[in-house]
Amino acid sequence: MNTSEMICKSCGGNSFVQAMDFINLRPVDKKIALGSERIFTVCLDCGEVVSIKVKNPKNLIR
């Protein structure tokens, strides 16, 4: 995602940072699964999360 062209829908800001959550997302029906981290794109002006992306989506089907 190219953050230099983004505009925040909440505040109109155009400064963003990407941050990662290291608690893996995993399928509901699999208690033991590798899962994947999530990458958040966050507006630096108001804190709105404008995007959430799964880093390794194929890890959700294993």
C-alpha positions in Angstrom: 0.0 0.0 0.0 1.4 3.3 -1.0 0.9 5.6 2.0 2.2 8.7 0.3 -1.0 9.0 -1.8 -3.5 8.1 1.1 -5.9 10.5 2.8 -7.5 9.6 6.1 -11.3 9.4 5.9 -11.6 10.4 9.5 -9.5 13.5 9.8 -8.1 14.3 6.3 -4.5 13.6 7.4 -1.9 12.2 5.0 0.8 10.9 7.4 0.7 7.2 8.0 2.8 4.5 9.6 2.7 0.7 9.3 2.7 -1.3 12.6 2.6 -5.0 13.2 0.8 -7.0 15.8 2.8 -10.1 16.7 -0.2 -12.0 18.1 -1.0 -14.3 15.2 -4.3 -14.4 13.5 -5.5 -18.0 13.2 -8.5 -19.9 11.9 -11.3 -20.3 14.4 -11.6 -24.0 13.9 -7.8 -24.7 14.5 -6.6 -24.3 18.0 -3.0 -25.1 17.0 -2.1 -23.3 13.8 0.9 -21.2 12.7 -1.3 -18.3 11.7 0.0 -15.0 10.5 0.9 -11.5 11.9 -1.3 -8.5 10.9 0.0 -5.3 9.4 -1.9 -2.2 10.4 -1.7 1.1 8.5 -2.4 3.9 11.0 -3.0 7.6 10.6 -0.4 9.5 12.6 -2.8 12.5 13.0 -5.8 10.8 14.6 -4.9 7.2 15.1 -7.5 5.8 12.8 -6.6 2.3 11.5 -7.1 2.7 7.7 -6.0 -0.8 6.7 -5.4 -4.3 8.2 -3.5 -6.8 6.1 -2.5 -10.4 6.9 1.2 -10.8 6.3 1.1 -14.5 5.3 -2.5 -15.4 4.4 -1.5 -19.0 3.3 -0.6 -19.7 6.9 -4.3 -19.6 7.7 -5.1 -22.6 5.6 -2.4 -24.9 6.9 
